[in-house]
Amino acid sequence: MSENKKEIPQLTDEELDNVADTAIEFLQKIISYYNVGEITINEYEGAEKELILDINGDDLAILIGQHGKTLDALQQIISILSYKKLGFYYPIIIDIEGYKSRQRIKLENMAKNIAKKAVKQQKAYSFYPMNPYKRRIIHTILAKDDKVETHSEGEGRNRHIVVTPVE
């Protein structure tokens, strides 16, 4: 995996609560500008020690946006604001009614299928360009497969993953 990975600090429960409270405070302020009605925000720790904030409510499609772009932007804003206030980086994932969980399952299946295809046909395959969050999911999933290697190519919005069979 060739993505730059930030070191996740070890936090006490109190410090982690502070990260969550900070992120939720910013999240609630931003969401208040949208007419989405009542919301609840559930917080929990993800498999990779990230803080996941899952928003639930009645009319949240506007917060997801087309292909999750608004949700990605919201997550980036919350991460930046939290970093500025806290003085350190801690991974925060914003999800809306499990949207990213469903997307993650799709990405995992797609990654496994591309890996099988690369091995079977003994040639490299490229994914379509995707954001760092999605690339990290694919790199992480395929890092467990000793039959393929992954790396990212391209710049900015054109950055994509290449899956290569191991010889």
N, C-alpha and C positions, 0 to 999 in steps of 0.2 A: 504494500500500500504506500503510495507516494504523496498522499495528501498531508499537508502540514497539520499536525494535531496539537492543539493547545493542551497543556497540562491542567488537569482538573484538580483544584486544591482540595485537600481533606478538610472538611468543615465539621464543627460540632453541630448537634441538633439545633442549638440556639442560633448559630451562624446561618445554617441552612434555612431556618424559619425566617431570618432577616432577609435572605435572598428572595424567598418566596413572597414575603410581605411587600418588598420593594417592587418586584415585578408585577404583582397583582395590583398594587396601587397605581402604577403607570398604565397597566392594561385597562383598569376600570375608568381612568380618566379619558383614555383614547376612545374606548367603546361608548362612553357617555355622549359623544358627538354623533353617534349613529342612532337611528330610531329602531332599535332591535328589541325593545321591551325588557322584561326581567331576564336576568342571566344568573347562572351559578358558575363558579370557577372551582373545579376540583384540582387539587395538587397532589402529585405523587412522584416518586423517584423512578426513573426509567432504568432499563437494563444496563445502560452504559454510564450510570451514575448522574445522568442529567436530570434537571428539574422539569417535569412536564406539567403544564397548566392546561387543563381541558375545559373549554368553555361550552356550556350547554344553555339552550334557550329555545324560543319559538321561531324566530326569523333571523337566522344567522348567515344565510347564504351570501349576503353582501360582504361579510367579513372574510369569507373564503375567497371570493372572486373567481375569475375565469382561470381554470387549471390551478387554483390555489395560490395565485400570484399575490393577492391582497393578504392572505394569511402569511405567506413568506415575508412580505414587507413588514407586517405587524410584528412578526417574530424578530426580525432584524432590528426594528426600532426599539422593542422592549429589551433586547440584549444590549444594545448600545446605551440606552438610558440607565439600565441597571449597572452596567460596567462603570459608567461615569459617576453614579452615586456611590456605589460600593467601593470602587477603587481596585477591583480585581474582576477577572472573567470567571463566570460560572455558566455552563451550558444550560440554556433555557429553551424548551420546546413549547411552542404555543400550538394547541390543537383545538379544533372546533368539532364537537360531537363525534369524535373519533375519526375525522376525515384523514388525518395523517396516519393513523393506525391502519386504516384500509389501504391508503396509498403505499405504506411500507410493505404490506403483504404483497401487493401487486409488484413492487420493485424487487422484492426477494424472489418471487416466482420468475420474473423476467430475467434476473441475474442468473439464476440456476439454469434456466433454459438456454441462455446465451452461452454459458460455460459448457454445457453439454454439447451444444452445436460446435463450439470452438474446438473441443477435444475430438469429437467425432470426425470433423472435417479437417482437423489439423491446420487451422488458419485463424488469424486474429479477427475479432469482430469489434466494431465500435458502437457504442450507445449514442443516442441523440444527445445534444448538449443539455446539461441539467445543472441545477444549483448545487452549491457545496453540500447541503444537507442530504440531498438525494445521492450525490456521488459517494458520500461517506457511508451511507447505508449499503450501497453496492460493494464498495471496497471491503467493508467489514464482513459482509456475507461471503464474498468470494475468497477472503483471506483464509477461510476454513477449508477451502478446496485446494488440495495440493496438486491438482492436475492443471490449474490455470494460475496466471499472474495477472494483476491489473495495474494500470497506471493511467494518469490523466494527461490529456493533451489539449492544446488550444489555449486561448486567452479569453478572459471575461465571459460573455454570454455564449461563446463558442466552445467553452471547456467541456470535454466529454471523456468518458472512460473507454479504454481499449482493453479487451480481454484477450490474452494470448495463451495458447496451450503451452504447458511446460514440456520440454523435449526430454 
